[in-house]
Amino acid sequence: MSYDYDVIVVGAGPAGEGAAMKLTKEGKKVAVIDARPQVGGNCTHVGTIPSKALRQTVFNIMRYQRDSMFQRVGELRNVPLSQVLARAHKIIEQQVEVHTRFYDRNRVDMYFGQAQFVDEHTLKVTTIEGGHEILTFENAVLATGSRPYHPTDIDFSHPRIFDSDKILTLNYPVHKLIIYGAGVIGCEYASIFVGLGYKVDLINTQQQLLSYLDDEIADALSYYLRELGVLIRHQEQYDYVETFDDYVVLHLKSGKKIKADAILWCNGRTGNTDNLALDQIGVNANSRGQIAVDKQYRTSISNIFAAGDVIGWPSLASAAYDQGRCAAAHILGLKDTPHVEDVPTGIYTIPEISSLGKTEKQLTEEQVPYEVGQAFFRHLARAQITGETVGMLKILFHRETLEILGIHCFGNNAAEIVHIGQAIMQQKNGGNTLQYFANTTFNYPTMAEAYRVAALNGLNRLF
């Protein structure tokens, strides 16, 4: 049977782009549909790019404030967020321009509008202009991303209630902010807003921050956020939110009441699947709008694949791009394509956190004889020069084989530093060994030198 396209990709974020580029370069006729009038997805427009650009601006302010030569930068505190975000909007425009060229150069047909399934090989597109297109395909990749989860009893239309998308439109000064939900997004924004001079109450529904991290790293984050001025409240659940013209009150089930100028809701995300008419093809989404897939990123329908945030964990742009490429590879019949599993954690708090591999708790539970190598940034010449002395690199390794089992980093540029360890951990046939770092010459002064320091520290623990 003849189709309009070999593959239609729904969603122009990282997962969709990864799939589309892989397929078109292998000679497939590809179309991409996105509900926005521009490419990039939530990642570019309301997620990773604007939030990390905001973080960088705030980081620069905090950095200069520590230097007596630049104390006047302190005047930037407590300005409307819209002014701080001016740079972020320029970066969004640049990213859209760059990624639009990718699609144009690779002859991918673009449709901007809402896609809905008619059957397993047909999509209806309601364009932004109000027109309709009927497109047929052999295979499809769903890469529609996610959005902030909204409890039904919270009025997100109120000007004092924000989610992680809406917060980027904040246009009035805030002195105190409640952040409900202490996951990655909540912790990132807590460090950002306290850096802008806001008073921040961070409400955590769990026993500790980011419990999947190595305990020492999670403890370091808690300590540093408190040092900055964040008030962290663990094991709390909301009862209801009371709204007024110029403030909000959060009522907790424990009986506590917290008053603030605004509240930022960061408690979970929902897959963007409710408008796809999935019932027409028999694909089911769970209560959070997420689609189940197998190791090939195939849904319950053999020619329909899904990748990125819409399938849930790990909900990272980096993983989404690779998942999209992996789904495309299976459409192409490339059987030896590895599943996307070894994904480094990248948490853009101030300072950053990044990790890969096992934690100490996991290794202890598995009864693996491991040892620890540490390098504290305050001892590194490069960190002393830049003034970014908060943080550490921690290497977990097998005490007998010296195989590296986990890399955990807390500090400035942690998301960059972790990749050095990742490269060695991926080596086969005995190449993954702590001896690499002990015997390799690193530039001096650099942050990469932390690997040599940590390796020697760990080797000194052996007997």
Salt bridges, closest charged atoms under 4 A:
GLU17 OE1 - HIS99 ND1 2.59
GLU75 OE2 - ARG72 NE 3.88
GLU97 OE2 - ARG101 NH1 3.37
ASP163 OD2 - HIS150 NE2 2.63
GLU188 OE1 - LYS52 NZ 2.95
ASP201 OD2 - LYS176 NZ 3.99
ASP201 OD2 - ARG233 NH2 3.27
ASP214 OD2 - LYS394 NZ 2.60
GLU216 OE1 - LYS394 NZ 2.70
GLU236 OE2 - LYS256 NZ 2.57
GLU242 OE1 - HIS251 NE2 2.86
ASP274 OD2 - ARG147 NH2 3.18
GLU341 OE2 - LYS295 NZ 3.19
GLU352 OE2 - ARG55 NH2 3.88
GLU360 OE2 - LYS394 NZ 2.57
GLU366 OE2 - LYS358 NZ 2.94
GLU371 OE1 - ARG399 NH1 3.21
GLU388 OE2 - ARG63 NE 3.80
GLU388 OE2 - ARG66 NH2 2.36
GLU449 OE2 - ARG452 NH2 2.68
